[in-house]
Amino acid sequence: MLKNHPLSFAMLMAGLSLGTAWAIRGQFGHEYGAAWAGAIGSLSVLLVAKRSSWYAKVFSATLAGAVGWGLGGLSSYGIVVGYGRDTEFINVFYGLFMLFVIGGLYGFLGGGLFGLVLTDSKDKPVKWNEVIVEMVVGAVVFYFFMIEEFDWRMTPPRSETWAVCFGAAVALTWYLARHRHSSALRVAIFTGLGGGFGFAFGNFLQVLGHLSQISFNFWNVMEYSLGFFGGLGMAYGTLTSEWESTETTQPKSQVWFPLLMVVLAIPFIVWQQSFDLERLQGIYSKINIAPQSPIHGYVQLVSIGMVLAMTGWCWFYFYQTRATLVSYSQNDIVALFLGLWGLYIVFSLLITGAFMSNYRIEQYLYIANWILVALLIGKTQPIYTPLPLIPKKWAINFGGLLVFFAVLTFLLIHSHGELKGAQKRFGAPPTVENAQ
C-alpha cells in the first residue's frame, strides 16, 4: 500500500534505517555512536532521493550528517529522562519538552549540515571555513551566557553541553538564512522536529513499557523512536525542498578524506572506546563467560579486523579504482549503506554477546530491520514536491505540539506512582544516583 504513496514509502525506509541505527547506538553512546548512526541515516536519505549528482558527493554528505548528529551526542539526558518518570505535571511536562529540545538539536545539526553539502556546487559554493568558525563561536558564546552568566540549567548537576549544541545550531541557522540556503534550512527544521518529537514520545513509550512489566529493553524503544522520527523528518525535509542542479562528478582529491572519516575514523573510535577488556568482561559475565576466557580477545580482534576489512574494501572500490573525476551508481551506494549499517549491527551483537546468547532479543530485531530495508529501499520512487516554509503555520503547529505533550504528561502522571529512576527538576533537588 505504501508503495502507492512514494513520499511516505521513502520516509519509512529512512525512518527504519535511522531508527535501527540509533537503537544500536544505545550500546555505544556518546558522540561517536551518534555519528555512526547519523552516517547510516544520511546514506538512507541519499538512496531514497535517487539523485546521481548527490551520489558523487556521498562521502561528504554522509560525513556532514554524521558530524551533525554526533555533535548532539554532547548533550546529557539521563536525568531529563528521569523527569518523565515523576508524578508531578510540571516535572513530567518539563522532561518531555526538554527531550524535544535535545532531540531537536540532534536532528537540526545533522539535517542542516547534511542539507548544506547537498546545496554545495561550483556556482554556489558553501564557505565551510565560515560555517565552522561561526558554529564554534556560537557554541562558546551561547554556553558562556546561558550557563555561566544566566545559569539557565536544563539538567543540574549534570553537564549542560546542550547549550553548546544550541549555540552551534543558532549559528548554523544564521548562516543558512544569510546565504539563502532555504532547502538546507528546511531539512534542518524537519529533521530537528522529527528527532525532538521522537525523543519525547519515545520517553512516553519507555515509561509505559516499564509499567507493562514485559521483559524487553524499553530504553531501546525510546532510542529507536528518536531515530525513526528523525529519519522521517530528514527524508521529508529533503524530498519537499527545491534543489538546484549540482555536478554529477567530484574531483578524486575531495573523496579520500571524507571516505576515511566515514569508514575508518568513526568505526575505529567506536571500537577503541567500547571494546576494552574490562567492559567486555563485565558484559560477558552476564552470560556466564569467565573473565579469563579467551573469547574477549577474540571479540576484540574480530571487531577491529572487520573495521580494517571494510576500510580496505571501500578504499579500493570507491577510491583506488576510480578515475580523476569520481561518480557512483545507485548499486554502489546500496553496497556502502548496507555494509556500513551491517558492520554496526555486528558490533552491537559482539559488544552485547548476543551472537552467543539470546538474553538481548532486541538485537535480532536490528537484523530484521536490516533485511527489510535491504529488500525494499531500492523500490522507492521519489517525487519531489517543493513546499515553502510558512512561519505562521509553524507557530500554530508548535502550539499544537505543546498541547500534545501536555496530554502525554496527563496520561503519564495518572498511570503510575513512584518509579525507580524518577527525578524532580522542581520541588526537590535532583539526585544523580537515580538517573538511568
Contacts in CASP RR format, 6 or more apart in sequence:
PFRMAT RR
TARGET T0000
AUTHOR 0000-0000-0000
METHOD contacts of the structure
MODEL  1
MLKNHPLSFAMLMAGLSLGTAWAIRGQFGHEYGAAWAGAIGSLSVLLVAK
RSSWYAKVFSATLAGAVGWGLGGLSSYGIVVGYGRDTEFINVFYGLFMLF
VIGGLYGFLGGGLFGLVLTDSKDKPVKWNEVIVEMVVGAVVFYFFMIEEF
DWRMTPPRSETWAVCFGAAVALTWYLARHRHSSALRVAIFTGLGGGFGFA
FGNFLQVLGHLSQISFNFWNVMEYSLGFFGGLGMAYGTLTSEWESTETTQ
PKSQVWFPLLMVVLAIPFIVWQQSFDLERLQGIYSKINIAPQSPIHGYVQ
LVSIGMVLAMTGWCWFYFYQTRATLVSYSQNDIVALFLGLWGLYIVFSLL
ITGAFMSNYRIEQYLYIANWILVALLIGKTQPIYTPLPLIPKKWAINFGG
LLVFFAVLTFLLIHSHGELKGAQKRFGAPPTVENAQ
2 8 0 8 1.000
2 9 0 8 1.000
2 12 0 8 1.000
3 9 0 8 1.000
3 379 0 8 1.000
6 380 0 8 1.000
6 381 0 8 1.000
6 382 0 8 1.000
6 383 0 8 1.000
7 236 0 8 1.000
7 239 0 8 1.000
7 240 0 8 1.000
7 382 0 8 1.000
7 383 0 8 1.000
7 385 0 8 1.000
9 379 0 8 1.000
9 380 0 8 1.000
9 381 0 8 1.000
10 48 0 8 1.000
10 49 0 8 1.000
10 235 0 8 1.000
10 239 0 8 1.000
10 380 0 8 1.000
10 381 0 8 1.000
10 382 0 8 1.000
11 48 0 8 1.000
11 231 0 8 1.000
11 232 0 8 1.000
11 233 0 8 1.000
11 235 0 8 1.000
11 236 0 8 1.000
11 239 0 8 1.000
12 232 0 8 1.000
13 44 0 8 1.000
13 47 0 8 1.000
13 48 0 8 1.000
13 235 0 8 1.000
13 373 0 8 1.000
13 376 0 8 1.000
13 377 0 8 1.000
13 380 0 8 1.000
14 41 0 8 1.000
14 44 0 8 1.000
14 45 0 8 1.000
14 48 0 8 1.000
14 231 0 8 1.000
14 232 0 8 1.000
14 233 0 8 1.000
14 234 0 8 1.000
14 235 0 8 1.000
15 41 0 8 1.000
15 44 0 8 1.000
15 227 0 8 1.000
15 228 0 8 1.000
15 229 0 8 1.000
15 230 0 8 1.000
15 231 0 8 1.000
15 232 0 8 1.000
15 235 0 8 1.000
16 228 0 8 1.000
16 369 0 8 1.000
16 372 0 8 1.000
16 373 0 8 1.000
17 40 0 8 1.000
17 41 0 8 1.000
17 43 0 8 1.000
17 44 0 8 1.000
17 231 0 8 1.000
17 337 0 8 1.000
17 341 0 8 1.000
17 369 0 8 1.000
17 373 0 8 1.000
17 377 0 8 1.000
18 37 0 8 1.000
18 38 0 8 1.000
18 40 0 8 1.000
18 41 0 8 1.000
18 44 0 8 1.000
18 227 0 8 1.000
18 228 0 8 1.000
18 230 0 8 1.000
18 231 0 8 1.000
18 234 0 8 1.000
19 37 0 8 1.000
19 223 0 8 1.000
19 224 0 8 1.000
19 225 0 8 1.000
19 226 0 8 1.000
19 227 0 8 1.000
19 228 0 8 1.000
19 230 0 8 1.000
19 231 0 8 1.000
19 369 0 8 1.000
20 224 0 8 1.000
20 341 0 8 1.000
20 345 0 8 1.000
20 365 0 8 1.000
20 366 0 8 1.000
20 369 0 8 1.000
20 370 0 8 1.000
20 373 0 8 1.000
21 36 0 8 1.000
21 37 0 8 1.000
21 38 0 8 1.000
21 40 0 8 1.000
21 41 0 8 1.000
21 227 0 8 1.000
21 341 0 8 1.000
21 344 0 8 1.000
22 34 0 8 1.000
22 37 0 8 1.000
22 38 0 8 1.000
22 223 0 8 1.000
22 224 0 8 1.000
22 226 0 8 1.000
22 227 0 8 1.000
22 228 0 8 1.000
23 220 0 8 1.000
23 223 0 8 1.000
23 224 0 8 1.000
23 227 0 8 1.000
23 362 0 8 1.000
23 366 0 8 1.000
24 37 0 8 1.000
24 344 0 8 1.000
24 345 0 8 1.000
24 347 0 8 1.000
24 348 0 8 1.000
24 366 0 8 1.000
25 33 0 8 1.000
25 34 0 8 1.000
25 36 0 8 1.000
25 37 0 8 1.000
25 223 0 8 1.000
26 33 0 8 1.000
26 220 0 8 1.000
26 223 0 8 1.000
27 274 0 8 1.000
27 347 0 8 1.000
27 348 0 8 1.000
27 351 0 8 1.000
27 352 0 8 1.000
28 36 0 8 1.000
28 270 0 8 1.000
28 273 0 8 1.000
28 274 0 8 1.000
28 347 0 8 1.000
28 351 0 8 1.000
29 73 0 8 1.000
30 73 0 8 1.000
30 273 0 8 1.000
31 70 0 8 1.000
31 71 0 8 1.000
31 72 0 8 1.000
31 73 0 8 1.000
31 74 0 8 1.000
32 70 0 8 1.000
32 266 0 8 1.000
32 269 0 8 1.000
32 270 0 8 1.000
32 273 0 8 1.000
33 70 0 8 1.000
33 266 0 8 1.000
33 270 0 8 1.000
34 69 0 8 1.000
34 70 0 8 1.000
34 72 0 8 1.000
34 73 0 8 1.000
34 106 0 8 1.000
35 66 0 8 1.000
35 67 0 8 1.000
35 68 0 8 1.000
35 69 0 8 1.000
35 70 0 8 1.000
35 266 0 8 1.000
36 66 0 8 1.000
36 266 0 8 1.000
36 267 0 8 1.000
36 270 0 8 1.000
36 340 0 8 1.000
36 344 0 8 1.000
37 69 0 8 1.000
37 227 0 8 1.000
37 344 0 8 1.000
38 65 0 8 1.000
38 66 0 8 1.000
38 68 0 8 1.000
38 69 0 8 1.000
38 70 0 8 1.000
38 110 0 8 1.000
39 62 0 8 1.000
39 63 0 8 1.000
39 65 0 8 1.000
39 66 0 8 1.000
39 262 0 8 1.000
39 266 0 8 1.000
39 340 0 8 1.000
40 337 0 8 1.000
40 340 0 8 1.000
40 341 0 8 1.000
40 344 0 8 1.000
41 65 0 8 1.000
41 231 0 8 1.000
41 234 0 8 1.000
42 61 0 8 1.000
42 62 0 8 1.000
42 64 0 8 1.000
42 65 0 8 1.000
42 66 0 8 1.000
42 110 0 8 1.000
42 114 0 8 1.000
42 234 0 8 1.000
43 58 0 8 1.000
43 62 0 8 1.000
43 333 0 8 1.000
43 336 0 8 1.000
43 337 0 8 1.000
43 340 0 8 1.000
43 341 0 8 1.000
44 231 0 8 1.000
44 235 0 8 1.000
44 337 0 8 1.000
44 373 0 8 1.000
44 377 0 8 1.000
45 114 0 8 1.000
45 231 0 8 1.000
45 234 0 8 1.000
45 235 0 8 1.000
45 238 0 8 1.000
46 54 0 8 1.000
46 55 0 8 1.000
46 58 0 8 1.000
46 61 0 8 1.000
46 62 0 8 1.000
46 333 0 8 1.000
47 330 0 8 1.000
47 333 0 8 1.000
47 334 0 8 1.000
47 337 0 8 1.000
47 377 0 8 1.000
47 378 0 8 1.000
47 380 0 8 1.000
48 235 0 8 1.000
48 239 0 8 1.000
48 377 0 8 1.000
48 380 0 8 1.000
48 382 0 8 1.000
49 238 0 8 1.000
49 239 0 8 1.000
49 382 0 8 1.000
50 330 0 8 1.000
50 380 0 8 1.000
50 382 0 8 1.000
51 243 0 8 1.000
52 248 0 8 1.000
52 327 0 8 1.000
53 245 0 8 1.000
53 246 0 8 1.000
53 247 0 8 1.000
53 248 0 8 1.000
54 61 0 8 1.000
54 118 0 8 1.000
54 246 0 8 1.000
55 327 0 8 1.000
55 328 0 8 1.000
55 329 0 8 1.000
55 330 0 8 1.000
55 332 0 8 1.000
55 333 0 8 1.000
56 247 0 8 1.000
56 248 0 8 1.000
56 249 0 8 1.000
56 250 0 8 1.000
56 326 0 8 1.000
56 327 0 8 1.000
56 328 0 8 1.000
57 117 0 8 1.000
57 118 0 8 1.000
57 120 0 8 1.000
57 246 0 8 1.000
57 250 0 8 1.000
58 328 0 8 1.000
58 333 0 8 1.000
58 336 0 8 1.000
59 255 0 8 1.000
59 258 0 8 1.000
59 259 0 8 1.000
59 261 0 8 1.000
59 262 0 8 1.000
59 318 0 8 1.000
60 117 0 8 1.000
60 120 0 8 1.000
60 250 0 8 1.000
60 254 0 8 1.000
60 258 0 8 1.000
61 114 0 8 1.000
61 115 0 8 1.000
61 117 0 8 1.000
61 118 0 8 1.000
62 258 0 8 1.000
62 262 0 8 1.000
63 258 0 8 1.000
63 261 0 8 1.000
63 262 0 8 1.000
64 110 0 8 1.000
64 113 0 8 1.000
64 114 0 8 1.000
64 115 0 8 1.000
64 116 0 8 1.000
64 117 0 8 1.000
65 110 0 8 1.000
65 111 0 8 1.000
65 112 0 8 1.000
65 113 0 8 1.000
65 114 0 8 1.000
65 117 0 8 1.000
66 261 0 8 1.000
66 262 0 8 1.000
66 266 0 8 1.000
67 110 0 8 1.000
67 113 0 8 1.000
68 106 0 8 1.000
68 107 0 8 1.000
68 109 0 8 1.000
68 110 0 8 1.000
68 111 0 8 1.000
68 112 0 8 1.000
68 113 0 8 1.000
68 114 0 8 1.000
69 106 0 8 1.000
69 107 0 8 1.000
69 109 0 8 1.000
69 110 0 8 1.000
69 111 0 8 1.000
70 106 0 8 1.000
70 109 0 8 1.000
70 110 0 8 1.000
71 109 0 8 1.000
71 110 0 8 1.000
71 165 0 8 1.000
71 168 0 8 1.000
72 102 0 8 1.000
72 103 0 8 1.000
72 105 0 8 1.000
72 106 0 8 1.000
72 107 0 8 1.000
72 109 0 8 1.000
72 165 0 8 1.000
73 106 0 8 1.000
73 165 0 8 1.000
74 159 0 8 1.000
74 161 0 8 1.000
74 162 0 8 1.000
74 164 0 8 1.000
74 165 0 8 1.000
75 102 0 8 1.000
75 105 0 8 1.000
75 106 0 8 1.000
75 159 0 8 1.000
75 161 0 8 1.000
75 162 0 8 1.000
75 165 0 8 1.000
76 155 0 8 1.000
76 158 0 8 1.000
76 159 0 8 1.000
76 160 0 8 1.000
76 161 0 8 1.000
76 162 0 8 1.000
77 98 0 8 1.000
77 99 0 8 1.000
77 102 0 8 1.000
77 155 0 8 1.000
77 199 0 8 1.000
78 155 0 8 1.000
78 158 0 8 1.000
78 435 0 8 1.000
78 436 0 8 1.000
79 155 0 8 1.000
79 158 0 8 1.000
79 423 0 8 1.000
79 430 0 8 1.000
79 432 0 8 1.000
79 435 0 8 1.000
80 95 0 8 1.000
80 98 0 8 1.000
80 99 0 8 1.000
80 102 0 8 1.000
80 154 0 8 1.000
80 155 0 8 1.000
80 423 0 8 1.000
81 95 0 8 1.000
81 99 0 8 1.000
81 203 0 8 1.000
81 206 0 8 1.000
81 222 0 8 1.000
81 435 0 8 1.000
81 436 0 8 1.000
82 95 0 8 1.000
82 421 0 8 1.000
82 422 0 8 1.000
82 423 0 8 1.000
82 434 0 8 1.000
82 435 0 8 1.000
82 436 0 8 1.000
83 91 0 8 1.000
83 92 0 8 1.000
83 94 0 8 1.000
83 95 0 8 1.000
83 96 0 8 1.000
83 98 0 8 1.000
83 422 0 8 1.000
83 423 0 8 1.000
83 424 0 8 1.000
83 425 0 8 1.000
84 91 0 8 1.000
84 92 0 8 1.000
84 95 0 8 1.000
84 96 0 8 1.000
84 203 0 8 1.000
84 207 0 8 1.000
84 412 0 8 1.000
84 422 0 8 1.000
84 423 0 8 1.000
85 92 0 8 1.000
85 207 0 8 1.000
85 419 0 8 1.000
85 420 0 8 1.000
85 421 0 8 1.000
85 422 0 8 1.000
85 423 0 8 1.000
86 92 0 8 1.000
86 413 0 8 1.000
86 419 0 8 1.000
86 422 0 8 1.000
86 423 0 8 1.000
86 424 0 8 1.000
87 413 0 8 1.000
87 416 0 8 1.000
87 417 0 8 1.000
87 418 0 8 1.000
87 422 0 8 1.000
88 413 0 8 1.000
88 424 0 8 1.000
88 426 0 8 1.000
88 427 0 8 1.000
89 409 0 8 1.000
89 410 0 8 1.000
89 413 0 8 1.000
90 425 0 8 1.000
90 426 0 8 1.000
91 423 0 8 1.000
91 424 0 8 1.000
91 425 0 8 1.000
91 426 0 8 1.000
91 427 0 8 1.000
92 409 0 8 1.000
92 412 0 8 1.000
92 413 0 8 1.000
93 405 0 8 1.000
93 406 0 8 1.000
93 409 0 8 1.000
94 425 0 8 1.000
94 426 0 8 1.000
95 200 0 8 1.000
95 203 0 8 1.000
95 425 0 8 1.000
96 200 0 8 1.000
96 203 0 8 1.000
96 204 0 8 1.000
96 405 0 8 1.000
96 408 0 8 1.000
96 409 0 8 1.000
97 200 0 8 1.000
97 402 0 8 1.000
97 405 0 8 1.000
98 154 0 8 1.000
98 155 0 8 1.000
99 196 0 8 1.000
99 199 0 8 1.000
99 200 0 8 1.000
99 203 0 8 1.000
100 196 0 8 1.000
100 197 0 8 1.000
100 199 0 8 1.000
100 200 0 8 1.000
100 401 0 8 1.000
100 405 0 8 1.000
101 154 0 8 1.000
101 162 0 8 1.000
101 166 0 8 1.000
101 196 0 8 1.000
102 162 0 8 1.000
102 196 0 8 1.000
102 199 0 8 1.000
103 192 0 8 1.000
103 195 0 8 1.000
103 196 0 8 1.000
103 198 0 8 1.000
103 199 0 8 1.000
103 226 0 8 1.000
104 191 0 8 1.000
104 192 0 8 1.000
104 193 0 8 1.000
104 194 0 8 1.000
104 195 0 8 1.000
104 196 0 8 1.000
104 199 0 8 1.000
105 162 0 8 1.000
105 165 0 8 1.000
105 166 0 8 1.000
105 169 0 8 1.000
105 192 0 8 1.000
106 192 0 8 1.000
106 195 0 8 1.000
106 196 0 8 1.000
106 199 0 8 1.000
106 226 0 8 1.000
107 188 0 8 1.000
107 191 0 8 1.000
107 192 0 8 1.000
107 194 0 8 1.000
107 195 0 8 1.000
107 196 0 8 1.000
107 230 0 8 1.000
107 234 0 8 1.000
108 169 0 8 1.000
108 172 0 8 1.000
108 188 0 8 1.000
108 189 0 8 1.000
108 191 0 8 1.000
108 192 0 8 1.000
109 165 0 8 1.000
109 168 0 8 1.000
109 169 0 8 1.000
109 172 0 8 1.000
109 188 0 8 1.000
110 188 0 8 1.000
110 191 0 8 1.000
110 234 0 8 1.000
111 184 0 8 1.000
111 187 0 8 1.000
111 188 0 8 1.000
111 191 0 8 1.000
111 192 0 8 1.000
111 234 0 8 1.000
112 172 0 8 1.000
112 176 0 8 1.000
112 184 0 8 1.000
112 185 0 8 1.000
112 187 0 8 1.000
112 188 0 8 1.000
112 191 0 8 1.000
113 172 0 8 1.000
114 187 0 8 1.000
114 191 0 8 1.000
114 234 0 8 1.000
115 181 0 8 1.000
115 183 0 8 1.000
115 184 0 8 1.000
115 187 0 8 1.000
115 188 0 8 1.000
115 238 0 8 1.000
116 126 0 8 1.000
116 131 0 8 1.000
116 176 0 8 1.000
116 181 0 8 1.000
116 184 0 8 1.000
117 126 0 8 1.000
118 183 0 8 1.000
118 184 0 8 1.000
118 187 0 8 1.000
118 238 0 8 1.000
118 243 0 8 1.000
118 246 0 8 1.000
119 126 0 8 1.000
119 181 0 8 1.000
119 183 0 8 1.000
119 184 0 8 1.000
119 243 0 8 1.000
119 244 0 8 1.000
119 246 0 8 1.000
120 126 0 8 1.000
120 246 0 8 1.000
121 244 0 8 1.000
121 245 0 8 1.000
121 246 0 8 1.000
121 247 0 8 1.000
122 247 0 8 1.000
123 244 0 8 1.000
124 244 0 8 1.000
126 179 0 8 1.000
126 181 0 8 1.000
127 179 0 8 1.000
130 175 0 8 1.000
131 172 0 8 1.000
131 175 0 8 1.000
134 171 0 8 1.000
134 172 0 8 1.000
134 174 0 8 1.000
134 175 0 8 1.000
135 167 0 8 1.000
135 168 0 8 1.000
135 171 0 8 1.000
135 172 0 8 1.000
135 175 0 8 1.000
136 168 0 8 1.000
137 171 0 8 1.000
138 167 0 8 1.000
138 168 0 8 1.000
138 170 0 8 1.000
138 171 0 8 1.000
139 164 0 8 1.000
139 165 0 8 1.000
139 167 0 8 1.000
139 168 0 8 1.000
139 171 0 8 1.000
140 164 0 8 1.000
141 167 0 8 1.000
142 163 0 8 1.000
142 164 0 8 1.000
142 166 0 8 1.000
142 167 0 8 1.000
142 170 0 8 1.000
143 160 0 8 1.000
143 161 0 8 1.000
143 163 0 8 1.000
143 164 0 8 1.000
143 167 0 8 1.000
146 152 0 8 1.000
146 160 0 8 1.000
146 163 0 8 1.000
146 166 0 8 1.000
147 153 0 8 1.000
147 160 0 8 1.000
147 163 0 8 1.000
152 163 0 8 1.000
153 160 0 8 1.000
154 160 0 8 1.000
154 162 0 8 1.000
154 163 0 8 1.000
155 162 0 8 1.000
155 430 0 8 1.000
156 430 0 8 1.000
157 430 0 8 1.000
157 432 0 8 1.000
158 432 0 8 1.000
158 435 0 8 1.000
172 188 0 8 1.000
173 185 0 8 1.000
173 188 0 8 1.000
175 181 0 8 1.000
176 182 0 8 1.000
176 184 0 8 1.000
176 185 0 8 1.000
176 188 0 8 1.000
177 185 0 8 1.000
182 241 0 8 1.000
182 242 0 8 1.000
182 389 0 8 1.000
183 241 0 8 1.000
183 242 0 8 1.000
183 243 0 8 1.000
185 389 0 8 1.000
186 237 0 8 1.000
186 240 0 8 1.000
186 241 0 8 1.000
186 389 0 8 1.000
187 234 0 8 1.000
187 237 0 8 1.000
187 238 0 8 1.000
187 241 0 8 1.000
189 237 0 8 1.000
189 389 0 8 1.000
190 233 0 8 1.000
190 234 0 8 1.000
190 236 0 8 1.000
190 237 0 8 1.000
190 240 0 8 1.000
191 230 0 8 1.000
191 231 0 8 1.000
191 233 0 8 1.000
191 234 0 8 1.000
191 237 0 8 1.000
192 230 0 8 1.000
192 233 0 8 1.000
193 233 0 8 1.000
194 229 0 8 1.000
194 230 0 8 1.000
194 231 0 8 1.000
194 232 0 8 1.000
194 233 0 8 1.000
195 226 0 8 1.000
195 227 0 8 1.000
195 229 0 8 1.000
195 230 0 8 1.000
195 231 0 8 1.000
195 233 0 8 1.000
196 226 0 8 1.000
196 229 0 8 1.000
196 230 0 8 1.000
197 229 0 8 1.000
197 401 0 8 1.000
198 225 0 8 1.000
198 226 0 8 1.000
198 227 0 8 1.000
198 228 0 8 1.000
198 229 0 8 1.000
198 230 0 8 1.000
199 222 0 8 1.000
199 225 0 8 1.000
199 226 0 8 1.000
200 405 0 8 1.000
200 408 0 8 1.000
201 225 0 8 1.000
201 229 0 8 1.000
201 408 0 8 1.000
202 221 0 8 1.000
202 222 0 8 1.000
202 225 0 8 1.000
202 226 0 8 1.000
203 222 0 8 1.000
204 408 0 8 1.000
204 411 0 8 1.000
204 412 0 8 1.000
205 218 0 8 1.000
205 221 0 8 1.000
205 222 0 8 1.000
205 225 0 8 1.000
206 218 0 8 1.000
206 219 0 8 1.000
206 221 0 8 1.000
206 222 0 8 1.000
207 412 0 8 1.000
207 415 0 8 1.000
207 416 0 8 1.000
207 419 0 8 1.000
208 412 0 8 1.000
208 415 0 8 1.000
209 216 0 8 1.000
209 218 0 8 1.000
209 221 0 8 1.000
210 218 0 8 1.000
210 419 0 8 1.000
211 415 0 8 1.000
211 416 0 8 1.000
216 361 0 8 1.000
216 362 0 8 1.000
217 360 0 8 1.000
217 362 0 8 1.000
219 436 0 8 1.000
220 362 0 8 1.000
239 382 0 8 1.000
239 383 0 8 1.000
239 384 0 8 1.000
239 385 0 8 1.000
240 384 0 8 1.000
240 385 0 8 1.000
240 386 0 8 1.000
240 387 0 8 1.000
241 384 0 8 1.000
241 386 0 8 1.000
241 387 0 8 1.000
242 384 0 8 1.000
242 386 0 8 1.000
243 384 0 8 1.000
248 327 0 8 1.000
249 325 0 8 1.000
249 326 0 8 1.000
249 327 0 8 1.000
250 325 0 8 1.000
250 326 0 8 1.000
250 327 0 8 1.000
251 324 0 8 1.000
251 325 0 8 1.000
251 326 0 8 1.000
252 319 0 8 1.000
252 322 0 8 1.000
252 323 0 8 1.000
252 324 0 8 1.000
252 325 0 8 1.000
252 326 0 8 1.000
255 318 0 8 1.000
255 319 0 8 1.000
255 322 0 8 1.000
255 326 0 8 1.000
256 319 0 8 1.000
259 314 0 8 1.000
259 315 0 8 1.000
259 318 0 8 1.000
259 319 0 8 1.000
260 311 0 8 1.000
260 315 0 8 1.000
262 340 0 8 1.000
263 310 0 8 1.000
263 311 0 8 1.000
263 314 0 8 1.000
263 315 0 8 1.000
263 340 0 8 1.000
264 307 0 8 1.000
264 311 0 8 1.000
267 307 0 8 1.000
267 310 0 8 1.000
267 311 0 8 1.000
267 343 0 8 1.000
267 347 0 8 1.000
268 304 0 8 1.000
268 307 0 8 1.000
270 347 0 8 1.000
271 303 0 8 1.000
271 304 0 8 1.000
271 307 0 8 1.000
271 347 0 8 1.000
274 347 0 8 1.000
274 351 0 8 1.000
275 299 0 8 1.000
275 300 0 8 1.000
275 303 0 8 1.000
275 304 0 8 1.000
275 350 0 8 1.000
275 351 0 8 1.000
277 296 0 8 1.000
277 297 0 8 1.000
277 300 0 8 1.000
280 296 0 8 1.000
280 297 0 8 1.000
280 299 0 8 1.000
280 300 0 8 1.000
280 351 0 8 1.000
281 291 0 8 1.000
281 296 0 8 1.000
282 291 0 8 1.000
283 351 0 8 1.000
283 352 0 8 1.000
283 353 0 8 1.000
284 293 0 8 1.000
284 295 0 8 1.000
284 296 0 8 1.000
284 353 0 8 1.000
285 291 0 8 1.000
286 359 0 8 1.000
287 353 0 8 1.000
287 356 0 8 1.000
287 357 0 8 1.000
287 359 0 8 1.000
289 295 0 8 1.000
289 296 0 8 1.000
299 350 0 8 1.000
299 351 0 8 1.000
299 353 0 8 1.000
302 350 0 8 1.000
303 346 0 8 1.000
303 347 0 8 1.000
303 350 0 8 1.000
306 343 0 8 1.000
306 346 0 8 1.000
307 343 0 8 1.000
310 339 0 8 1.000
310 340 0 8 1.000
310 343 0 8 1.000
314 336 0 8 1.000
317 332 0 8 1.000
318 328 0 8 1.000
318 332 0 8 1.000
318 336 0 8 1.000
319 326 0 8 1.000
330 378 0 8 1.000
334 377 0 8 1.000
334 378 0 8 1.000
337 377 0 8 1.000
338 370 0 8 1.000
338 374 0 8 1.000
341 370 0 8 1.000
342 370 0 8 1.000
345 366 0 8 1.000
345 367 0 8 1.000
345 370 0 8 1.000
348 354 0 8 1.000
348 363 0 8 1.000
348 366 0 8 1.000
349 355 0 8 1.000
349 363 0 8 1.000
352 360 0 8 1.000
352 363 0 8 1.000
353 360 0 8 1.000
354 360 0 8 1.000
354 363 0 8 1.000
354 364 0 8 1.000
358 364 0 8 1.000
420 434 0 8 1.000
421 434 0 8 1.000
421 435 0 8 1.000
421 436 0 8 1.000
422 434 0 8 1.000
423 430 0 8 1.000
423 431 0 8 1.000
423 434 0 8 1.000
423 435 0 8 1.000
424 430 0 8 1.000
END
